[in-house]
Amino acid sequence: MTHSTEVEQTTGRKFYLDAPDDLAPDEPFTFILNLHGGGSVGAWQRSYFPAQDYADKYRLVIATPSAATKEPMRRWVGEADDAHLRGIVQQVFDQFGPGRIKAFWLAGHSQGGMTSNRLLREDPFFQDRVDGWLSLSGGRIGPIELPESFFAPHGQRPQMPPGSPRPGQAVTPECDFSFIFTTGEHEMIALPEASPWAEKYGAGPRERRPDIVDTEAGQIHDTRFGGADGRQSTPAWGLLPGPGTAQTWVYPGARDGRVIADVVRLNKGHTEGLEPKVTEELIKLIVSAPGGKTQLAEAATAGA
């Protein structure tokens, strides 16, 4: 796997780019834009969802940027970041060739997932090109309810604008894409047994897949808690990383072969980094889904 720090040309801001080191000049690949959550940065996100560890095996190119806004915490803001995100995507398309993009996915943890949701609702550039969204505790289409202990380390629930994505709850976009939601068991009260996104595509009732068993821990956790200042986390927010088991439900028979799935990491919260096998299983779901939107959109733009 080749890892580099690139400069996005429209804004001059840096981002990480990971790709197979033996990617052939005409070889198709899956492209993932990997967005960190609030209070985090791109380097942390690469360890939380280490898709780059599977770049060679599953032919992935992954771009991982950092938000510009730092106060009162690092977070994605449309006016500050959307042009940068579009620039990263277009730069990858131009560097590798849009005809090689087998599929384009957004992956976002927490506020990065809510940002993915917003882009799919409001930005035609992403609406026309994104084939799938992996929500890493970044809101579910068909919401989950979060326990109060989720917000306890921060003192209170955040105030969100009416009608906007919020923790646990996505706002349904109008465009078409595959959707995978993963969450920790402790950061929700219960997982709904149905999915309105699955119903949209005529999928059948959810089916349980074999559990994913990890004997190795994830790579990262939220180090802001448990230090000398006395601030403590909760199981809902997340504790130290460790081995684990994840349950997987897939909604079969979705129209056009779209992948719609829920993955629940047992005995985990919001911030423990994903373990190796659950990361790989999420990647397997991603690469099994249909693609092609980027090629159509870029061809239409070139012909306009």
Salt bridges, closest charged atoms under 4 A:
GLU8 OE1 - HIS84 ND1 2.83
ASP18 OD1 - HIS3 ND1 2.77
ASP18 OD1 - ARG46 NH2 3.04
ASP22 OD1 - ARG59 NH2 2.94
GLU27 OE2 - ARG59 NE 2.63
ASP81 OD1 - ARG13 NH2 2.83
ASP82 OD2 - ARG118 NH1 2.81
GLU122 OE1 - ARG118 NH1 3.97
GLU122 OE2 - ARG121 NH1 3.96
ASP123 OD2 - ARG86 NH1 2.55
GLU148 OE2 - ARG157 NE 2.90
ASP176 OD1 - LYS200 NZ 3.57
GLU187 OE1 - HIS270 ND1 2.67
ASP211 OD1 - ARG208 NH2 2.92
ASP222 OD2 - ARG224 NH2 2.76
ASP229 OD2 - ARG231 NE 3.38
ASP262 OD2 - ARG140 NH2 2.85
GLU275 OE2 - ARG265 NH2 2.77
GLU275 OE2 - LYS268 NZ 3.38
GLU280 OE2 - LYS57 NZ 2.68
GLU281 OE2 - LYS284 NZ 3.16
GLU298 OE2 - ARG129 NE 2.82
